[in-house]
């Protein structure tokens, strides 16, 4: 094992640390691919249910149209100011469209959990507001990479 691999294992979050981190963070950066292969990155709010990352996206966005053509997606959630404070999670896989688009609130069993988590996290309310402009994307990651440089500095 190389020094880089050993260091990577030392800074990797445990599954419990990763789940707590994803529950507390508010903004992620989402990378999608255009028809010519050019990447597009934009910020979004999200919720994590312990197995999937749920993204509430405007259906008329470039992100939405690119994912219709190519569902491959990468998402990064990170924070930290100084080097020794950097931490984050990268999730990659394929986006799935869930529920009607745009979302109007029609019953959808798959959306019960994200629509219970999202309004509490972002709006301080229990009912999910529907504006007729957004809809749900689900990323059940094929790969997850995490880092917490605070572990190297002995801050955790």
N, C-alpha and C positions, 0 to 999 in steps of 0.2 A: 504494500500500500504506500502511495506517495505521501509526502508531507501535505500536499494540497488536499488529498482525499481525507487524511486524518483531521485537518483543520475544518473541512466541510462537515464532517461528522460531529465535531465539537460544537459547531455553531448552529447545527440543525435544531429546529424546534421539535419537541415531542408532539405526538398527536394532540394531547391535551392542551399544550401551550399554543399550538397552531389554531385549534378550535376556539380557544378563548380570545386569541388575537383577532381572528376573523370576525368574531361576534362584536368586538369592541370598535374596530376601525369603521370609518364611515365612507371613504372614497377609494375607488380602485381605478386603475388605468386599463383600458380594454384595447387590445390590438386585433385588428381584422385585416383581411387581404382583399385588394381590389382585383378586378379581372386581369389586369396586367401584372399582378403579383406585388404591386406597391403596397406597403403597410399603411394603415391608418390607425392612429391612437387617439382615444378620447376618454375623458373621465366620466364615471357613473357612480351612482349609489348602488348598494348591493346588500343582500343578506346571505348568511351562511347557515345552512340547516344541519351541518355536521357531515354531509356527504355531497352536497351540491351547492354551487354558488348561483344565486338568483339575481339577475340583472333586470332592472325595470327601465326599458329603453324607449325612446320616441320611435314610433314606427316609420316616420318619414325621414329618419336620419341616414346618413351615409353608412354608418355601422350596420343598421338593419338591412339595407339593400345589399351590402357586401356579404353579410352572413347568409342571405338568401342564395347567393351565388356560390359561396364557399363557406361552409360552417366552421372551418378551423378558426380557433380563437385562443388567445393568450391573455391572461389577466395578471396584473401585479398589484398587490396591496403592500405598501411599505411606509415606514416612517423613520424618524431619527434625524438629528442635526449633525452631531459630530460622528466621526468614523466609528468610535467605540459604542455609539448608540444605535447604529443602523440595524434594522430588523425588517423582515418582510416575508411574503409568500408569493410564489409564482404558480399559477394553475394553468394547464394547457389541456386542450381537448377539442370537442366539437359542441357548438351551441345547438340547443334544441328550442324550438318555438313552442310555448305552452299556453293554452287558452286562446281566446279570440284576440284578433289584432285589428284595430286597437281594443284594449280591454275595457269592457263595459260592466263587468261584475257578474256575468253569467256563471251559474254554478260550475265549478271545476275542481274536483277532489284534489288534484295535484297541486292546486294553488292555495289550499287552506293554510298550510304552514307558512309559506313565504308571505302571504297576505295578512297573516297574523303577526309576523315579526316586523315587517317593513314599516307600517304606520306607527308602531310603538317606537322603533329606533329613530325615525326621521321626523315624525310629526307630533309625537307625544299623545297619540290617540289610538283607539283600539279598532276602529273601522277603516278599512282601506278605501281611500278616495280614488275614484276613477274619473279621469279627465277626457277620455275619448281620444287621447294622443299617444299613450304609452301601452306597452304590452311586455310580457315576460319572456326572458331567455333563461334557459337553465344550462349551466356548465357543470356536468359531472366529470371531474377531472380525470384524464388518463395519466397525467403526471403532475406531481406537486413537489416543488422545491421550496425550502424555507431556510432562513438565516436569522440569527440573533447575535450580533457582534458583541452585545453586552456580556455574553458568556465568556468571550476572550478576555474582557477587561475585568471579569469577576463581579459584574454589577447585578447578576441575577442570583 
